Amino acid sequence: MGASSDRISSLPDDLIILILTHLGSAAAAARTSVLSRRWRRIWTHLPELFLNEPAATSDSIDAALAAAYSAGGTLRLLAITMPRDANAARVSPWLRFASQRLAGELSLDVNLRLTGATEPEEGSRKLELPPCERVTEMDVCFNYYTLGLPHDRISFPALAVLNMSCAKIEAQDLERLGSLPRLRELVLRGITLATVYDVSIRSDTLERLIYLVSRTRRLEIVAPKLQALRTYSSSGPDHEIAEAYVVAPSLADLAWFFYDPQRHRFVGAGRHLRKLSLLDSSTTALMQRFDTADELEIKLSMDWVREGYENFMNAMSKPTKCKVLDLQLRYRGLPSHFHAPCVLYLLKKSSGLRRIVVHLPLGNMDIQVGNMCPLSRCSCRSPENAKIENILLVT
């Protein structure tokens, strides 16, 4: 085949870059260099760099970032999945690369493991996040390492979306993240404060907040544009939010697990929501604070004994009026038909419904119609529920 018929080598650079970008892997893009000499270094100019190969090592990531740095230009996306041999010292230069060459989205899944040690030394457990002035989105998991942040808001002036999980952080740093000038969405999962502390999040731009942060003693949220809020407070010593003060007049979507009306206050919000989510009877007090909603989501999971059903009826005696009822049934090893009387009770108490959605988990569907329940105290044995025994819910 003559050189004149080598169509691969004659493709324009822009088209080659488009093809290589769609591979979704820097390693795969580099391997295409066997097709043509012209392709050998083109991958270093990709606007999106995916360093997520299962066989990747810290050395291979170092080499890829060095090649991209030498090529110059600006990335719009950098995604790194950490190899097993990585540690904090290897990750820090990668973060500096992002701060210098990234103008877009950073995805970093840090699974730090130090060779020959089950518990890293304290100094190697800390990662310093450098200023990233052009990064607009971050999705980062830090495997419970301590995260250090710059001490001013201008370090992340363009950041609009931050999804952070599995990190240890100072309360003051967390507050700085919450007050970034363009932040619209803040997702904090599996975050632990360095010490038990009060947290205040004040933002004129924040629209969505997921706050699952342990060691929070008092939580204050002042966010006039906040529309969606999900948080978690339990009775555990590290997970209980002893007091909360939320000023969110635009609130429309709420899930507050283990809500206590005596200690958790909503100021400025009306009584209607677009969506209200309930975990179990411990959150049903929210239905007294918000008595109407477009959609009511209930995760139905409780003890099968007679006392559990009675508690459910008491808690749901006056459910939030809604147009859509979304029921998510969880078994925890219980007979599947136990949910039938609960669902029927909710339907009796709910008026004006336009749609009902029931999510059935897979498995544990072995209770057949007409079989006698082996559980002597199951609610199906009560006289008022005998009439629903012929109803069978299937996945």
TIMI-661084 format. One record per residue (C-alpha): residue in three letters; x, y, z. Coordinates in pm, whole numbers, plus 50000, padded with zeros to 5 digits. Each point is the difference from the previous one (the first is absolute). Layout:
residues N
<atom residuo="ALA" X="X" Y="Y" Z="Z"/>
...
end
This chain:
residues 395
<atom residuo="MET" X="50000" Y="50000" Z="50000"/>
<atom residuo="GLY" X="50157" Y="50333" Z="49900"/>
<atom residuo="ALA" X="50037" Y="50307" Z="50215"/>
<atom residuo="SER" X="49729" Y="50174" Z="49797"/>
<atom residuo="SER" X="49745" Y="49749" Z="50127"/>
<atom residuo="ASP" X="50092" Y="50039" Z="50371"/>
<atom residuo="ARG" X="49679" Y="50175" Z="50096"/>
<atom residuo="ILE" X="50058" Y="49962" Z="50376"/>
<atom residuo="SER" X="50318" Y="50209" Z="49988"/>
<atom residuo="SER" X="49831" Y="50265" Z="49786"/>
<atom residuo="LEU" X="49716" Y="50068" Z="50243"/>
<atom residuo="PRO" X="50001" Y="50354" Z="50143"/>
<atom residuo="ASP" X="50120" Y="50040" Z="50359"/>
<atom residuo="ASP" X="49663" Y="50130" Z="50120"/>
<atom residuo="LEU" X="49825" Y="49685" Z="49878"/>
<atom residuo="ILE" X="50265" Y="49773" Z="50153"/>
<atom residuo="ILE" X="49963" Y="50179" Z="50334"/>
<atom residuo="LEU" X="49623" Y="49958" Z="49983"/>
<atom residuo="ILE" X="50039" Y="49625" Z="49935"/>
<atom residuo="LEU" X="50251" Y="49952" Z="50281"/>
<atom residuo="THR" X="49791" Y="50202" Z="50246"/>
<atom residuo="HIS" X="49708" Y="49762" Z="49949"/>
<atom residuo="LEU" X="50216" Y="49705" Z="50106"/>
<atom residuo="GLY" X="49966" Y="50120" Z="50361"/>
<atom residuo="SER" X="50350" Y="49878" Z="50094"/>
<atom residuo="ALA" X="50338" Y="50170" Z="49967"/>
<atom residuo="ALA" X="50172" Y="49660" Z="49988"/>
<atom residuo="ALA" X="49777" Y="49881" Z="49716"/>
<atom residuo="ALA" X="50058" Y="50328" Z="49815"/>
<atom residuo="ALA" X="50378" Y="49962" Z="50037"/>
<atom residuo="ARG" X="49986" Y="49645" Z="49865"/>
<atom residuo="THR" X="49853" Y="50128" Z="49672"/>
<atom residuo="SER" X="50348" Y="50134" Z="49915"/>
<atom residuo="VAL" X="50067" Y="49662" Z="49835"/>
<atom residuo="LEU" X="49760" Y="50104" Z="49725"/>
<atom residuo="SER" X="50211" Y="50288" Z="49876"/>
<atom residuo="ARG" X="50305" Y="50207" Z="50097"/>
<atom residuo="ARG" X="49783" Y="50311" Z="49984"/>
<atom residuo="TRP" X="49785" Y="49861" Z="50281"/>
<atom residuo="ARG" X="50285" Y="49941" Z="50244"/>
<atom residuo="ARG" X="49981" Y="50322" Z="50200"/>
<atom residuo="ILE" X="49657" Y="50127" Z="49904"/>
<atom residuo="TRP" X="49844" Y="49836" Z="50307"/>
<atom residuo="THR" X="50194" Y="50244" Z="50221"/>
<atom residuo="HIS" X="49788" Y="50281" Z="49854"/>
<atom residuo="LEU" X="49666" Y="49846" Z="50099"/>
<atom residuo="PRO" X="49766" Y="50243" Z="50179"/>
<atom residuo="GLU" X="49873" Y="49716" Z="50222"/>
<atom residuo="LEU" X="50249" Y="49775" Z="50176"/>
<atom residuo="PHE" X="49875" Y="49674" Z="50155"/>
<atom residuo="LEU" X="50264" Y="49826" Z="50214"/>
<atom residuo="ASN" X="49783" Y="49716" Z="50122"/>
<atom residuo="GLU" X="50158" Y="49680" Z="49869"/>
<atom residuo="PRO" X="49980" Y="49707" Z="50250"/>
<atom residuo="ALA" X="50368" Y="49923" Z="49936"/>
<atom residuo="ALA" X="50113" Y="50360" Z="50049"/>
<atom residuo="THR" X="50281" Y="50082" Z="50243"/>
<atom residuo="SER" X="50112" Y="50324" Z="50157"/>
<atom residuo="ASP" X="50294" Y="50002" Z="49757"/>
<atom residuo="SER" X="49773" Y="49966" Z="49696"/>
<atom residuo="ILE" X="49780" Y="50285" Z="50125"/>
<atom residuo="ASP" X="50310" Y="50215" Z="50062"/>
<atom residuo="ALA" X="50116" Y="49930" Z="49643"/>
<atom residuo="ALA" X="49661" Y="50080" Z="49847"/>
<atom residuo="LEU" X="49966" Y="50329" Z="50186"/>
<atom residuo="ALA" X="50359" Y="50096" Z="49915"/>
<atom residuo="ALA" X="49932" Y="49939" Z="49631"/>
<atom residuo="ALA" X="49678" Y="50203" Z="50015"/>
<atom residuo="TYR" X="50180" Y="50280" Z="50185"/>
<atom residuo="SER" X="50277" Y="50014" Z="49738"/>
<atom residuo="ALA" X="49742" Y="50020" Z="49723"/>
<atom residuo="GLY" X="49851" Y="50311" Z="50157"/>
<atom residuo="GLY" X="49638" Y="50094" Z="49956"/>
<atom residuo="THR" X="49707" Y="49982" Z="50241"/>
<atom residuo="LEU" X="49791" Y="49703" Z="50104"/>
<atom residuo="ARG" X="49625" Y="50017" Z="50042"/>
<atom residuo="LEU" X="49986" Y="49669" Z="50191"/>
<atom residuo="LEU" X="50250" Y="49801" Z="50209"/>
<atom residuo="ALA" X="49892" Y="49667" Z="50149"/>
<atom residuo="ILE" X="50241" Y="49792" Z="50211"/>
<atom residuo="THR" X="49923" Y="49674" Z="50174"/>
<atom residuo="MET" X="50269" Y="49929" Z="50254"/>
<atom residuo="PRO" X="50226" Y="49697" Z="49960"/>
<atom residuo="ARG" X="50084" Y="49782" Z="50298"/>
<atom residuo="ASP" X="50357" Y="50125" Z="50028"/>
<atom residuo="ALA" X="49902" Y="50365" Z="50045"/>
<atom residuo="ASN" X="50056" Y="50205" Z="50313"/>
<atom residuo="ALA" X="49952" Y="50361" Z="50099"/>
<atom residuo="ALA" X="50343" Y="50102" Z="49870"/>
<atom residuo="ARG" X="49916" Y="49866" Z="49653"/>
<atom residuo="VAL" X="49656" Y="50159" Z="49990"/>
<atom residuo="SER" X="50110" Y="50355" Z="50086"/>
<atom residuo="PRO" X="50173" Y="50066" Z="49664"/>
<atom residuo="TRP" X="49690" Y="49877" Z="49818"/>
<atom residuo="LEU" X="49790" Y="50254" Z="50188"/>
<atom residuo="ARG" X="50251" Y="50272" Z="49907"/>
<atom residuo="PHE" X="49969" Y="49896" Z="49635"/>
<atom residuo="ALA" X="49624" Y="50044" Z="50025"/>
<atom residuo="SER" X="50040" Y="50344" Z="50156"/>
<atom residuo="GLN" X="50225" Y="50111" Z="49710"/>
<atom residuo="ARG" X="49849" Y="49837" Z="49692"/>
<atom residuo="LEU" X="49635" Y="49922" Z="50073"/>
<atom residuo="ALA" X="49710" Y="50227" Z="49907"/>
<atom residuo="GLY" X="49700" Y="49777" Z="50053"/>
<atom residuo="GLU" X="49927" Y="49680" Z="50190"/>
<atom residuo="LEU" X="50227" Y="49809" Z="50240"/>
<atom residuo="SER" X="49913" Y="49642" Z="50096"/>
<atom residuo="LEU" X="50235" Y="49841" Z="50251"/>
<atom residuo="ASP" X="49942" Y="49669" Z="50177"/>
<atom residuo="VAL" X="50278" Y="49972" Z="50257"/>
<atom residuo="ASN" X="50049" Y="49654" Z="50146"/>
<atom residuo="LEU" X="50322" Y="50065" Z="50187"/>
<atom residuo="ARG" X="50194" Y="49701" Z="50124"/>
<atom residuo="LEU" X="50353" Y="50009" Z="50132"/>
<atom residuo="THR" X="50210" Y="49696" Z="49919"/>
<atom residuo="GLY" X="50076" Y="49788" Z="50303"/>
<atom residuo="ALA" X="49785" Y="50200" Z="50242"/>
<atom residuo="THR" X="49643" Y="49947" Z="50110"/>
<atom residuo="GLU" X="49981" Y="50347" Z="50157"/>
<atom residuo="PRO" X="50194" Y="50284" Z="49830"/>
<atom residuo="GLU" X="50207" Y="50240" Z="50205"/>
<atom residuo="GLU" X="49815" Y="50314" Z="50102"/>
<atom residuo="GLY" X="50202" Y="50225" Z="49769"/>
<atom residuo="SER" X="49920" Y="49787" Z="49697"/>
<atom residuo="ARG" X="49627" Y="50006" Z="50073"/>
<atom residuo="LYS" X="49957" Y="50362" Z="49896"/>
<atom residuo="LEU" X="49935" Y="50136" Z="49653"/>
<atom residuo="GLU" X="50025" Y="50369" Z="49917"/>
<atom residuo="LEU" X="49753" Y="50111" Z="49734"/>
<atom residuo="PRO" X="50164" Y="50286" Z="49805"/>
<atom residuo="PRO" X="49809" Y="50297" Z="49856"/>
<atom residuo="CYS" X="49809" Y="49898" Z="49688"/>
<atom residuo="GLU" X="49888" Y="50329" Z="49851"/>
<atom residuo="ARG" X="49851" Y="49858" Z="49678"/>
<atom residuo="VAL" X="49848" Y="49674" Z="50126"/>
<atom residuo="THR" X="49620" Y="50010" Z="49972"/>
<atom residuo="GLU" X="49910" Y="49653" Z="50135"/>
<atom residuo="MET" X="50166" Y="49763" Z="50246"/>
<atom residuo="ASP" X="49907" Y="49640" Z="50078"/>
<atom residuo="VAL" X="50259" Y="49877" Z="50250"/>
<atom residuo="CYS" X="50028" Y="49707" Z="50242"/>
<atom residuo="PHE" X="50291" Y="50018" Z="50247"/>
<atom residuo="ASN" X="49974" Y="49669" Z="50191"/>
<atom residuo="TYR" X="49979" Y="50174" Z="50339"/>
<atom residuo="TYR" X="50325" Y="50187" Z="49969"/>
<atom residuo="THR" X="50022" Y="50346" Z="50154"/>
<atom residuo="LEU" X="49942" Y="50271" Z="49741"/>
<atom residuo="GLY" X="50165" Y="50339" Z="50025"/>
<atom residuo="LEU" X="49853" Y="50294" Z="49809"/>
<atom residuo="PRO" X="50120" Y="50347" Z="49903"/>
<atom residuo="HIS" X="49890" Y="50263" Z="50249"/>
<atom residuo="ASP" X="49797" Y="50225" Z="49773"/>
<atom residuo="ARG" X="49698" Y="49987" Z="49773"/>
<atom residuo="ILE" X="50181" Y="50123" Z="49686"/>
<atom residuo="SER" X="50184" Y="49666" Z="49977"/>
<atom residuo="PHE" X="49695" Y="49847" Z="49828"/>
<atom residuo="PRO" X="49826" Y="50297" Z="49834"/>
<atom residuo="ALA" X="49843" Y="49794" Z="49718"/>
<atom residuo="LEU" X="49895" Y="49691" Z="50195"/>
<atom residuo="ALA" X="49627" Y="49935" Z="49953"/>
<atom residuo="VAL" X="49965" Y="49631" Z="50096"/>
<atom residuo="LEU" X="50190" Y="49822" Z="50279"/>
<atom residuo="ASN" X="49943" Y="49633" Z="50081"/>
<atom residuo="MET" X="50235" Y="49893" Z="50280"/>
<atom residuo="SER" X="50000" Y="49670" Z="50187"/>
<atom residuo="CYS" X="50206" Y="49812" Z="50256"/>
<atom residuo="ALA" X="50219" Y="50279" Z="50134"/>
<atom residuo="LYS" X="50100" Y="50148" Z="50333"/>
<atom residuo="ILE" X="49986" Y="50378" Z="50009"/>
<atom residuo="GLU" X="50007" Y="50297" Z="50235"/>
<atom residuo="ALA" X="49665" Y="50169" Z="50061"/>
<atom residuo="GLN" X="50139" Y="50337" Z="49890"/>
<atom residuo="ASP" X="50111" Y="49853" Z="49667"/>
<atom residuo="LEU" X="49657" Y="49849" Z="49952"/>
<atom residuo="GLU" X="49839" Y="50337" Z="50059"/>
<atom residuo="ARG" X="50228" Y="50158" Z="49739"/>
<atom residuo="LEU" X="49892" Y="49739" Z="49747"/>
<atom residuo="GLY" X="49636" Y="50073" Z="50073"/>
<atom residuo="SER" X="50048" Y="50372" Z="49935"/>
<atom residuo="LEU" X="50175" Y="49983" Z="49663"/>
<atom residuo="PRO" X="49874" Y="50282" Z="49774"/>
<atom residuo="ARG" X="49856" Y="49783" Z="49717"/>
<atom residuo="LEU" X="49918" Y="49676" Z="50178"/>
<atom residuo="ARG" X="49657" Y="49863" Z="49903"/>
<atom residuo="GLU" X="50027" Y="49638" Z="50115"/>
<atom residuo="LEU" X="50183" Y="49864" Z="50306"/>
<atom residuo="VAL" X="49997" Y="49626" Z="50074"/>
<atom residuo="LEU" X="50180" Y="49883" Z="50314"/>
<atom residuo="ARG" X="49986" Y="49626" Z="50070"/>
<atom residuo="GLY" X="50200" Y="49811" Z="50260"/>
<atom residuo="ILE" X="50174" Y="50317" Z="50116"/>
<atom residuo="THR" X="50140" Y="50018" Z="50354"/>
<atom residuo="LEU" X="50091" Y="50321" Z="50177"/>
<atom residuo="ALA" X="50341" Y="50000" Z="50165"/>
<atom residuo="THR" X="49830" Y="50088" Z="50331"/>
<atom residuo="VAL" X="49640" Y="50035" Z="50116"/>
<atom residuo="TYR" X="49909" Y="50347" Z="49886"/>
<atom residuo="ASP" X="49725" Y="50239" Z="49893"/>
<atom residuo="VAL" X="49963" Y="50053" Z="49624"/>
<atom residuo="SER" X="49849" Y="50300" Z="49825"/>
<atom residuo="ILE" X="49935" Y="49990" Z="49626"/>
<atom residuo="ARG" X="49902" Y="50337" Z="49855"/>
<atom residuo="SER" X="49956" Y="50032" Z="49628"/>
<atom residuo="ASP" X="49815" Y="50227" Z="49759"/>
<atom residuo="THR" X="50041" Y="49752" Z="49713"/>
<atom residuo="LEU" X="49953" Y="49649" Z="50148"/>
<atom residuo="GLU" X="49702" Y="49812" Z="49854"/>
<atom residuo="ARG" X="50061" Y="49637" Z="50108"/>
<atom residuo="LEU" X="50163" Y="49868" Z="50317"/>
<atom residuo="ILE" X="50060" Y="49644" Z="50120"/>
<atom residuo="TYR" X="50154" Y="50014" Z="50347"/>
<atom residuo="LEU" X="50113" Y="49667" Z="50146"/>
<atom residuo="VAL" X="50273" Y="50126" Z="50233"/>
<atom residuo="SER" X="50077" Y="49840" Z="50334"/>
<atom residuo="ARG" X="50114" Y="50191" Z="50311"/>
<atom residuo="THR" X="49773" Y="50292" Z="49917"/>
<atom residuo="ARG" X="49869" Y="50142" Z="50325"/>
<atom residuo="ARG" X="49793" Y="50288" Z="49865"/>
<atom residuo="LEU" X="49914" Y="50060" Z="49636"/>
<atom residuo="GLU" X="49898" Y="50339" Z="49866"/>
<atom residuo="ILE" X="49896" Y="50039" Z="49637"/>
<atom residuo="VAL" X="49914" Y="50340" Z="49855"/>
<atom residuo="ALA" X="49939" Y="49961" Z="49628"/>
<atom residuo="PRO" X="49721" Y="50201" Z="49835"/>
<atom residuo="LYS" X="50023" Y="49803" Z="49672"/>
<atom residuo="LEU" X="50022" Y="49653" Z="50158"/>
<atom residuo="GLN" X="49740" Y="49772" Z="49842"/>
<atom residuo="ALA" X="50111" Y="49646" Z="50096"/>
<atom residuo="LEU" X="50135" Y="49889" Z="50338"/>
<atom residuo="ARG" X="50088" Y="49654" Z="50128"/>
<atom residuo="THR" X="50167" Y="49942" Z="50332"/>
<atom residuo="TYR" X="50037" Y="49734" Z="50265"/>
<atom residuo="SER" X="49989" Y="50020" Z="50378"/>
<atom residuo="SER" X="49996" Y="49692" Z="50222"/>
<atom residuo="SER" X="50029" Y="49923" Z="50368"/>
<atom residuo="GLY" X="50364" Y="49894" Z="49971"/>
<atom residuo="PRO" X="50260" Y="50220" Z="50174"/>
<atom residuo="ASP" X="50177" Y="50096" Z="49675"/>
<atom residuo="HIS" X="49695" Y="50020" Z="49773"/>
<atom residuo="GLU" X="49747" Y="50196" Z="50204"/>
<atom residuo="ILE" X="49935" Y="50358" Z="49896"/>
<atom residuo="ALA" X="49896" Y="50135" Z="50336"/>
<atom residuo="GLU" X="49857" Y="50320" Z="49854"/>
<atom residuo="ALA" X="49925" Y="50127" Z="49651"/>
<atom residuo="TYR" X="49884" Y="50338" Z="49871"/>
<atom residuo="VAL" X="49906" Y="50011" Z="49631"/>
<atom residuo="VAL" X="49904" Y="50320" Z="49819"/>
<atom residuo="ALA" X="49892" Y="49888" Z="49653"/>
<atom residuo="PRO" X="49693" Y="50180" Z="49864"/>
<atom residuo="SER" X="50029" Y="49823" Z="49661"/>
<atom residuo="LEU" X="50012" Y="49647" Z="50147"/>
<atom residuo="ALA" X="49808" Y="49752" Z="49782"/>
<atom residuo="ASP" X="50164" Y="49657" Z="50046"/>
<atom residuo="LEU" X="50079" Y="49870" Z="50349"/>
<atom residuo="ALA" X="50131" Y="49681" Z="50160"/>
<atom residuo="TRP" X="50103" Y="50046" Z="50363"/>
<atom residuo="PHE" X="50057" Y="49665" Z="50166"/>
<atom residuo="PHE" X="49949" Y="49984" Z="50378"/>
<atom residuo="TYR" X="49831" Y="50338" Z="50007"/>
<atom residuo="ASP" X="49913" Y="50147" Z="50339"/>
<atom residuo="PRO" X="49763" Y="50301" Z="49987"/>
<atom residuo="GLN" X="50120" Y="50117" Z="50340"/>
<atom residuo="ARG" X="50362" Y="50029" Z="49887"/>
<atom residuo="HIS" X="49986" Y="50044" Z="49621"/>
<atom residuo="ARG" X="49831" Y="50318" Z="49875"/>
<atom residuo="PHE" X="49903" Y="50120" Z="49653"/>
<atom residuo="VAL" X="49964" Y="50375" Z="49964"/>
<atom residuo="GLY" X="49847" Y="50172" Z="49698"/>
<atom residuo="ALA" X="49892" Y="49679" Z="49827"/>
<atom residuo="GLY" X="49631" Y="49955" Z="49928"/>
<atom residuo="ARG" X="49790" Y="49694" Z="50083"/>
<atom residuo="HIS" X="49999" Y="49860" Z="49646"/>
<atom residuo="LEU" X="50282" Y="49807" Z="49834"/>
<atom residuo="ARG" X="50053" Y="49861" Z="49655"/>
<atom residuo="LYS" X="50133" Y="49679" Z="50159"/>
<atom residuo="LEU" X="50018" Y="49871" Z="50357"/>
<atom residuo="SER" X="50197" Y="49682" Z="50079"/>
<atom residuo="LEU" X="49950" Y="49796" Z="50317"/>
<atom residuo="LEU" X="50236" Y="49727" Z="50118"/>
<atom residuo="ASP" X="49782" Y="49849" Z="50273"/>
<atom residuo="SER" X="49777" Y="50100" Z="50291"/>
<atom residuo="SER" X="50281" Y="50206" Z="50154"/>
<atom residuo="THR" X="49955" Y="50256" Z="49723"/>
<atom residuo="THR" X="49622" Y="50012" Z="49982"/>
<atom residuo="ALA" X="50001" Y="50318" Z="50209"/>
<atom residuo="LEU" X="50097" Y="50175" Z="49678"/>
<atom residuo="MET" X="49642" Y="49941" Z="49882"/>
<atom residuo="GLN" X="49879" Y="50239" Z="50269"/>
<atom residuo="ARG" X="50246" Y="50268" Z="49885"/>
<atom residuo="PHE" X="49929" Y="49946" Z="49627"/>
<atom residuo="ASP" X="49640" Y="49887" Z="49957"/>
<atom residuo="THR" X="49976" Y="50009" Z="49618"/>
<atom residuo="ALA" X="50236" Y="49879" Z="49728"/>
<atom residuo="ASP" X="49988" Y="49916" Z="49632"/>
<atom residuo="GLU" X="50179" Y="49672" Z="50078"/>
<atom residuo="LEU" X="50032" Y="49806" Z="50325"/>
<atom residuo="GLU" X="50272" Y="49736" Z="50007"/>
<atom residuo="ILE" X="49992" Y="49742" Z="50281"/>
<atom residuo="LYS" X="50263" Y="49732" Z="50058"/>
<atom residuo="LEU" X="49790" Y="49739" Z="50176"/>
<atom residuo="SER" X="50207" Y="49779" Z="50228"/>
<atom residuo="MET" X="49910" Y="49901" Z="50358"/>
<atom residuo="ASP" X="49961" Y="49708" Z="50238"/>
<atom residuo="TRP" X="49740" Y="49743" Z="49901"/>
<atom residuo="VAL" X="49861" Y="49963" Z="50353"/>
<atom residuo="ARG" X="49658" Y="50134" Z="50085"/>
<atom residuo="GLU" X="50141" Y="50293" Z="50199"/>
<atom residuo="GLY" X="50193" Y="50118" Z="49693"/>
<atom residuo="TYR" X="49686" Y="50013" Z="49789"/>
<atom residuo="GLU" X="49814" Y="50195" Z="50267"/>
<atom residuo="ASN" X="50285" Y="50252" Z="50018"/>
<atom residuo="PHE" X="49980" Y="50035" Z="49624"/>
<atom residuo="MET" X="49626" Y="50071" Z="50012"/>
<atom residuo="ASN" X="50047" Y="50263" Z="50271"/>
<atom residuo="ALA" X="50281" Y="50171" Z="49811"/>
<atom residuo="MET" X="49805" Y="49999" Z="49674"/>
<atom residuo="SER" X="49662" Y="50101" Z="50141"/>
<atom residuo="LYS" X="50025" Y="50332" Z="49815"/>
<atom residuo="PRO" X="50244" Y="49968" Z="49709"/>
<atom residuo="THR" X="50111" Y="50293" Z="49789"/>
<atom residuo="LYS" X="49746" Y="50064" Z="49724"/>
<atom residuo="CYS" X="50161" Y="49921" Z="49668"/>
<atom residuo="LYS" X="49931" Y="49934" Z="49632"/>
<atom residuo="VAL" X="50263" Y="49726" Z="49960"/>
<atom residuo="LEU" X="50067" Y="49734" Z="50264"/>
<atom residuo="ASP" X="50335" Y="49821" Z="49953"/>
<atom residuo="LEU" X="50039" Y="49692" Z="50223"/>
<atom residuo="GLN" X="50332" Y="49818" Z="50027"/>
<atom residuo="LEU" X="49950" Y="49668" Z="50177"/>
<atom residuo="ARG" X="50288" Y="49846" Z="50192"/>
<atom residuo="TYR" X="49983" Y="49654" Z="50147"/>
<atom residuo="ARG" X="50299" Y="49943" Z="50228"/>
<atom residuo="GLY" X="49916" Y="49631" Z="49996"/>
<atom residuo="LEU" X="49627" Y="50052" Z="50062"/>
<atom residuo="PRO" X="49713" Y="49829" Z="49817"/>
<atom residuo="SER" X="49910" Y="50209" Z="49699"/>
<atom residuo="HIS" X="49626" Y="50011" Z="50071"/>
<atom residuo="PHE" X="50058" Y="50202" Z="50316"/>
<atom residuo="HIS" X="50006" Y="50317" Z="49793"/>
<atom residuo="ALA" X="49652" Y="49946" Z="49860"/>
<atom residuo="PRO" X="49808" Y="50126" Z="50307"/>
<atom residuo="CYS" X="50239" Y="50295" Z="50028"/>
<atom residuo="VAL" X="49948" Y="50096" Z="49637"/>
<atom residuo="LEU" X="49622" Y="49966" Z="50029"/>
<atom residuo="TYR" X="49999" Y="50208" Z="50316"/>
<atom residuo="LEU" X="50191" Y="50277" Z="49823"/>
<atom residuo="LEU" X="49756" Y="49990" Z="49709"/>
<atom residuo="LYS" X="49707" Y="50034" Z="50238"/>
<atom residuo="LYS" X="50161" Y="50303" Z="50162"/>
<atom residuo="SER" X="50106" Y="50165" Z="49674"/>
<atom residuo="SER" X="49750" Y="50195" Z="49795"/>
<atom residuo="GLY" X="50052" Y="50173" Z="49669"/>
<atom residuo="LEU" X="50265" Y="49760" Z="49876"/>
<atom residuo="ARG" X="50066" Y="50006" Z="49627"/>
<atom residuo="ARG" X="50281" Y="49746" Z="49986"/>
<atom residuo="ILE" X="50140" Y="49722" Z="50218"/>
<atom residuo="VAL" X="50349" Y="49854" Z="49951"/>
<atom residuo="VAL" X="50101" Y="49685" Z="50191"/>
<atom residuo="HIS" X="50360" Y="49879" Z="49991"/>
<atom residuo="LEU" X="50030" Y="49629" Z="50082"/>
<atom residuo="PRO" X="50343" Y="49855" Z="50088"/>
<atom residuo="LEU" X="50114" Y="49685" Z="49828"/>
<atom residuo="GLY" X="50002" Y="49675" Z="50195"/>
<atom residuo="ASN" X="49797" Y="49887" Z="50300"/>
<atom residuo="MET" X="49687" Y="49962" Z="49789"/>
<atom residuo="ASP" X="49933" Y="49644" Z="50109"/>
<atom residuo="ILE" X="49681" Y="50065" Z="50197"/>
<atom residuo="GLN" X="49719" Y="49864" Z="49783"/>
<atom residuo="VAL" X="49637" Y="50089" Z="50007"/>
<atom residuo="GLY" X="49806" Y="49782" Z="50243"/>
<atom residuo="ASN" X="50303" Y="49885" Z="50201"/>
<atom residuo="MET" X="49972" Y="50036" Z="50376"/>
<atom residuo="CYS" X="50249" Y="50251" Z="50137"/>
<atom residuo="PRO" X="50250" Y="49826" Z="50230"/>
<atom residuo="LEU" X="50047" Y="50313" Z="50214"/>
<atom residuo="SER" X="49758" Y="49990" Z="50290"/>
<atom residuo="ARG" X="50006" Y="50376" Z="50062"/>
<atom residuo="CYS" X="50001" Y="50123" Z="49642"/>
<atom residuo="SER" X="49748" Y="50276" Z="49928"/>
<atom residuo="CYS" X="49828" Y="49786" Z="49736"/>
<atom residuo="ARG" X="49837" Y="49800" Z="50280"/>
<atom residuo="SER" X="49802" Y="50298" Z="50124"/>
<atom residuo="PRO" X="49629" Y="49985" Z="49895"/>
<atom residuo="GLU" X="50005" Y="50336" Z="49821"/>
<atom residuo="ASN" X="50277" Y="49885" Z="49768"/>
<atom residuo="ALA" X="49867" Y="49655" Z="49910"/>
<atom residuo="LYS" X="49818" Y="50135" Z="49697"/>
<atom residuo="ILE" X="50324" Y="50101" Z="49823"/>
<atom residuo="GLU" X="50160" Y="49654" Z="50008"/>
<atom residuo="ASN" X="49910" Y="49941" Z="49634"/>
<atom residuo="ILE" X="50212" Y="50294" Z="49886"/>
<atom residuo="LEU" X="50341" Y="49904" Z="49864"/>
<atom residuo="LEU" X="50267" Y="50253" Z="49914"/>
<atom residuo="VAL" X="50262" Y="49885" Z="49750"/>
<atom residuo="THR" X="50313" Y="50151" Z="49853"/>
end
